[in-house]
Amino acid sequence: MKVCVVGGTGNISTSIVSRLVEAGHEVTVFNRGQTGTLPRGVRRIAGDRQDRGNFERVIRAERFDAGIDMICFNAEDARSALRAFQGVRHLIHCSTVCTYGVQYDWLPVTEDHPLRPASEYGRDKAAADHVLLEAYHREGFPVSIIKPSTTFGVRWFMLRQIAWEGGWVDRVRKGKPIVVCGDGRALHQWLHPDDAALAFVHMLGRSRCIGQTYNMTRREFASWADYHRTAMKVIGRDVELVGVPLANLLAAKIPGVGICESIFSHNTIYNPDRLMRDVPEFRPRVPLEHMLGAVLEAMDREKRVPDSDLETWEDRLIAAQRAVR
């Protein structure tokens, strides 16, 4: 197929592009051309999708068979995608499990769960999903929606529960304790981008997937405390995990704490059975330990491990928590 990937050099889409090439598709990416390299044979169209008129004209003129939209973040982006991809056989839209929010009626969460997004990101993605599904029901527009859970690889840093930063790796190496939220027992799922790419690539052109929404994650789950212990094994040093209540984390205004409040402090387990049924090639195989090892290697190679001595908020939190014990 002649496939356009909107994005193409990001956390998940880098793997998607590589797997599309391996599968023999003719691949074009549409992005600003500011990051990432492309596999041989992949064509880049440089442009900003927020310049909607140009984006839509360019994509329509190419007459793609299919599209994979990795950077559709709100309802206006979705409406623009509908105009741009008129006439395609299939459009796959990357959404997020954040559309469900964290007020769950049942676990694991299935695709028919009510949507109660707890963040602006989740609300905007839910609005985009609605626009696209409405187009399917009203006009038969051939869209499928994939909702990834936490998916990360070498394009990112090694995640942690409470903050959006990578300096904790240096803390562990220096033998410093690290903070988790509460008791660290909140349950979560993690997926490698290479496994995620299997869902996108093998869904292309499958009529049974059109008009459907899919959770994309592995069946297995673990606590954040277990995640951090696995990370410590990869890093090569074991340190103390110090539990701090979410309210204290929010009051301290630590960097990136919003991700903990909106999702990482809650039990978040999603059911991928529908995806595994309709796209049987989606069988996640990369274990967490291997995923963390690859990310750590990339962070070291690219010198992306911050010096934890330059940030003191974690030491202050730990001292305050020990003072009240």
N, C-alpha and C positions, 0 to 999 in steps of 0.2 A: 504494500500500500504506500501511497504518497502521504506521509504523515508530517504534520506541523506540531512541534512542541513549543508552547508559549512558556518561556523560561529556558530550561534546558541545561543550565550550568549550576543549579542549586543543590541543596542537600539531598533531595530524592531524585530530582530530574536528571542529574548527571548519570545516575545508574540507569534511568529509563532510556536515555538516548543511547547508551552503550548497548543495552539489551535489544533495542529496536534495530540497531545496525547488525548485531549478531543474527537477528531473525530475518534479515534480508530486506527490510523496509527501506524506502527512499526517505531520508530524514532531513527536515529543515527545522532550525530553531529560530524563533523570533524573540530577541531580547536586545538590551541596550549595548551589548558587546563589551561590558566593563569588567567582567570576571570570567574566569574559567577558560579552559581549552576544550576543543571538540575533537571527537574521533575522526580519523581520515574518512572523507566522503560525506561528512555532514556539512550542509550548507547553513550559513547564518544570514538572516535578514536583520540588520541593525535597525532598531526602532524602539520607541517607548509606547507601551500600550495605553498609557494615559493620554497620548495624542490620539484620541479615539478615531477621528476621521481618517488619518493616515493608516493606523492599524487596520481598520476595517477594509479600506480600499486595497491595501497590499494583500491581505489574507484572501479576500474574495477573488482577486485577480489570479492567484496561484492555483485555484481550483483543487485544493487538497482533498484526498479521499477521507481523511480523518484528522482530528486534532486532539491534543492532550493539553489542557489548560492548567498550568501549575501556579499561576499568579493572578487568579480571579478572586478578589478579596471582598467584594460587596455587590449589591444589586446592580449598580451602574456598570461595573465590570462585566457582570453576567449578561446584561442587555447588549453590551457592546460585542460580547462573544457570539451571541445569537446572530447579530448582524454580520459579523465577520465570517462566521462559519456556515453561512447559508449554503445549502446543497451538499454538505458533507454526509457521508454514510454513518459517521459515528463521532461524537465528541465526548471525551472523558474529562470530567471536571474534578479537580482535587479539592475536597472540602476538609472537614476536620471533625473529630469526635467532640470538640469543644462546643458544637452546636447543641449537645444534649444537656450541658450544664453539669451540676453535681448533685442535684436534688433527685436522686434516683428512686423509681418505684420498684425496680427489680435489678438484680445483678445475676449474671453478666448482662449488660445492656444490649438489647437487640435493636434492629433498625426501625421497629415500630414504636419505640419508646417516645414519649412526649419530649418536645424540644423546650428546654428552659436554660438557654445560654446565660452564663454568669459573667462573661467578659465582652468587651466591645468586639474583639476579634471573633468570638463565637457568634455574637448577634449578627455581625456583618456577613459571615460565612453562611449562616442560616438564611439570611435574606437572599444571597446569591443562589443557594440551592432552590429556594422557592421559585425564583424567576425561571430557572432552567426546567424544573419539574412542571411548572405551569405551561411552559412552551411545549413540553412533551405531551401533556394531557390535552391541550387545546389544538395543537397543530401537528402532533406526531414528531416533533423535533427529536432526533436520535441521540439522546444524552444519557450517560451513566454517571453516577456520583460515587466517588470513593472517599471514605472518611478515615484517614490515617489516625492511629494513636501515636504515641511518642516514637518518632522514627529519627535516628541520627547515625551519622557515620563520620568519615574523616573530614568532611567539609565543615563540621561543627567541632566544638570542644567536648570534653567529657562532662556530661551533665551531672548535676547534683539535685537534691530535692528542694532546697530552700531558696536558691538564688540562681540567677542566670549569669554565671561566671565560672571561670576555670581555675582560679587561683587556689582552690581547695586541693588540687593535685600537689602543689608545692607544699601546702601545709602537711599533708600526709607524709611526704618525703622527709620533712623536717621533724616528724614525730609529734606534731601538734594535734590536739583533739579537733574534731569537726562537729558542727551543729546539724541535727536533724529536727524535723518538726514533730512536736509531741513526743511519742515514744518510737517514732520511725516505722510504725507498723502499717501505715497506709499502703494499700496494695496497688500495684501498677503493672503495665506491660510495656515492653520495649521491642523495637523492630529495626532491623538493619535495612538501609536503602536498597541493597541488592535484592533482598527478599521482597521489598515493597514493589520494586520494578516488575517483578513477575506478574503482579496483579494487573498493572496498567497495560503491559505489552500483550499478555495473553487474553485480555478482555477485548482488545480491538476487534471490531467486526463481528462480535458474537451477538446475534439478534436477541437471545434470551436475556442479555444484560441491559438492553436498552430500556430506559424508563425506571431502572432499578437504582437503589442506594445500598452501598456496601460498607460495613465496618472493615477496616484493614488493620489487623494486628495478629499476633500469634495467640494461640489458646493459652499458653503458659503465663503465669503471673507470679510476682513475688513482692515482698515488702521493700520499702526504700532502705530499711536497715540492711536487708540481705543484699540489695543492689550495691550499697556502699562497701559492704564486706567483700563482695566480688571485685569491686574496683580496687580495694586495698590489696587484694591478692595480686592483681595485675600490676599495680604500682610497686609492690614489693615490700610494703610495710603496713603493720596493723596499728591503728590508733583508736582512742576512745571516741565513741559516739555520744554526744551530749544532747539530750532532748530539751528543747525550748518550746513553750506553748506558742501557737500561731499568733495569739494576741500580742505577745512580747516581740515576735519577729516583725509584725506590722508596726508596732509602736517604735521600734528601732529604725524603721525605714531603711532596711538593708537593701543593697542594690539588687534589683530584679525580683523582689519578694512577691510581686504580683502573680507570678506563675505558680508559686506555692499556694497562695490564697485561692486562685481560681481553679486549680486542678490537682497539684501535686500533694496537697495535704489531705486529700480525700481518697477513699477506695474507688478506683476507676478501672473497672474490668469490662471489656467489650467482647461481644460474641462475634467471631468471624465465620461462623458456619455457613452463612448464605454465600459469602465470597468463595469459600472453599468448595461449595457445591457447584456453583456456576462457573468458576475458573479453577478447575482441579490442579492446574499447574502451580497455583499459589500454595506452596507448602514451605513456610519459613524454616530455614536450615541453619542460619548463622547463630551460634550460641552467644549469650550475653558476654561471656568472658572473652571470646574472640573479638566481638565488636568493640569492647572497651580497649583491648590490646591494640587494635588497629588505630583507634582514635588517639591513644596515648602516643604511639609511635609517630603519627603525623604531627601531633602537637609539639613533640620534642624536636622532630626534624625541622619544623618550620618556626621553632622558637616561639611557640604560642602559649607557654606556661608562665603566667604572671608570677612575680615575686610576692609571696603572701606577706612578707614583712612590711610591704607598703600599704597594706590594708589592716586596720586594727579593729574593725567592727566585730569580727568574730571572737576575738579575745575578750572584748568588753562584754559581749553577750554571755560567753561561757563563765566569766567571773561573776556576773550578776546572777546567773542561774545557780551557781554553786553557793552563793551567799544566802539563798533562800532555802537551801536543802536542810 
